[in-house]
Amino acid sequence: MDNKQSRNPEFSNNDNCTCECNDLDAILAKYNNDPTRLMDILIDVQMQCGCVSEKAVKVIAKAINYSSVDVVQTLSFYHFFSQTPTGKYTVYLNDSVVAEMMGRDEIAKTFEEEAGCKFGSVSEDGRIGLFNTSCIGMNDQEPSAIINQRVFTKLTTEKVKKIVRGMKNDYDTEDLIGTEVQSNILKQGPILTKDSNLGEAIKKAVTMSPEDVIEEIKQSNLRGRGGAGFPTAMKWRFCRNAEGEKHYVFCNADEGEPGTFKDRVILTDRPQLLFAGMTIAGYAIGSDEGILYLRYEYKYMEKFLEEVLSKLREEGLLGKDVAGEKGFNFDIRIQFGGGAYICGEESALLESAEGKRGEPRDRPPFPVVKGYLQQPTAVNNVETLCAVAKIMHKGAKWYRSLGTLESTGSKLISVSGDCEKPGVYEVEWGFTVNDILELVGAKNVQAVQVGGPSGNCIASNEFNRKLAYEDLSTGGSLIVIGNERDLLKDIVLNFTEFFIEESCGSCVPCRAMTVQYKNKLEKIIRGNGVADDIDQMLQWENVMKSNRCGLGHTAANPIISTIKNFRELYDAKINEDTDFVSEFDLEAAVAESCKTAGRVPNLGGE
Amino acid sequence: MSKPIVATTSLAGCFGCHMSLLDIDERILDLIELVEFNKSPIDDIKTFTKQCDIGIIEGGCCNSENVHVLKEFRKNCKILISVGECAIMGGLPAMRNNNASISECLEEAYLNCVSVQANDEKIIPNDEELPMILDRVYPCHEIVKIDYFLPGCAPRADLIWNALVALVTGNEMDLPYEVVKFD
């Protein structure tokens, strides 16, 4: 089978798990045997046992009153959960585009040589497991890997050798040679600039009526920063007006779009701002519970964020009677994902938070009407909620003075790739791509991938376009691609493989056509493409529109946008004088059967 | 004007698509008026005797002979049509593509299977006259250029008939729902 499918070790019938999987009572009790907390249960079991074995599945299923296949259904969906042991130390090495650009292959080879096993497997002594993973939000410090929830950045072959030596000597991951995650905030704007007292924003909000808070946000013209750009105030109003037993605030921190890492920086450098935004959202929509859905890749910041939350509770900014407002109770808990890009889609995120597979729901009803546990839910991006806190603090008028008429405020951009200063830049809307390229010190630029693989790959003739909802909309990532890169092979192929890996498999075009796209692209790269191959790939775009969610709609974007913007690269590789190139090789195709039967292949009969 | 010439063949198929072609019933008389047949099991002409206009292919390619015949069709026909699941996707024969290598398949079939009897010499057929088995079953369009595809298992007689008539007369193809629903 395909060796690249090495992220989820297959279910094994031999239960070779050696740990005490039966001893899961404490974990199950912690979550009251609640099936909607299955994600948390699986995360804890995975961390305790190094896998969720068949035995553990049975114990969990019995406790939460599910059938075993229901548990496996969720378990098998997320690539950080495993049904077979993944080693005492489990290495997840990022294989995204920028990691490849920064020398990931060399690092992978060193890991394999030192650990004595290939990627997708565990060393014979069960000590070290090596696996690939999609972008882990460290694009400004690649190559990087996650080892037992800890992140190791800017890996070199020397570092890898030391790390593996440490693992062989049973070091704690804390003691392994590593490098800290850097924030790399290289330009601060209105959101990232630190204010002395964030409590003021919450205090100001609770003195207003919830309707007035929503009105203030409306006046600011704030739109969702996740990429879709839906007006925040409208979302909140729908949610507030929807009937339900309970309303929920969700913060979408499942920053999975390769190349995006601005939310990570907010979470580690400005978490109070985010939590203040969530609290204000809770007040506005009439909710007493906020849930931060955090991607598993960011598990390393759990302890830090819990400390921040505790401190806010001590200060009276979370909990009962928040900010002294009688009757306004609001608290926040962190819900981790299990490693799935699709969970950044809000309805898939809610499914996941309920302990299910992260498959997008059919809409309507929208989450604002029936969201988490079928209750009205406002799902907002990290950056949006930060902007909310700032708007409350400084006023809608101030916010409107920033950016452009249609796109008010600022945008955090994660810049990575071929540039001197990769990192997070906060710029007002209306900056052009050229402005940013200048800021980051990018020279000899062939292309810029705006908004990650699902976005748009633009050439230099579009670098004068403005970043704004009305022009070049982006969720916040720019990947700079230098002249020396082979765009089709190094970038587009990797992105296409990413979508194959991350498709939830629910819609046929997304599940199957992505593979067809990859096959066609590879054929063209091999020099066997014809003009019709390009036409077909463009035609298929219509079929992709029948997918249910944004992932499926955009999964062909890497190919489609480069055909549109870099047609010459494709044209240069296709055969002009023929309408068909067969890749069939008779000699290779009959070799094995002839060998098995003990006969000499007869190829001369044509 | 002389009548268009049609050739047909069944490669790694079950002849079901040819049976379906015969299901056009009395329209076979119209068909004979409309076209002339050359190499085809229908008239039992074994080799091409002239250049043809339309080649109808049933079945995918599982051995070297299938590949040879398919290439002959491409050489001798202006237009090739893949008819049915096997020609288009490999179909039932392609089930062997999934989990086992061809050596495992051959060993299971001729050496290890419980129903294998009287093969004490443990021979896997290897006579020179036999076609060589391919490593997997290939759909026709991976080997030669295919111009049209008629899906179905088997495609309904009406689908084959409508397609042929449309192609020969140059009119748009009639595709009512009943003809393209597959369950």
Interface residues (C-beta under 8 A of the other chain):
Chain A: D579 F580 S582 E583 F584 L586 A588 A589 V590 A591 E592 S593 C594 K595 T596 A597 G598 R599 P601 N602 G605 E606
Chain B: S64 V67 H68 K71 S101 I102 S103 L106 E107 I124 P125 N126 D127 E128 M132 I133 L134 D135 R136 Y138 E142 I143 V144 K145
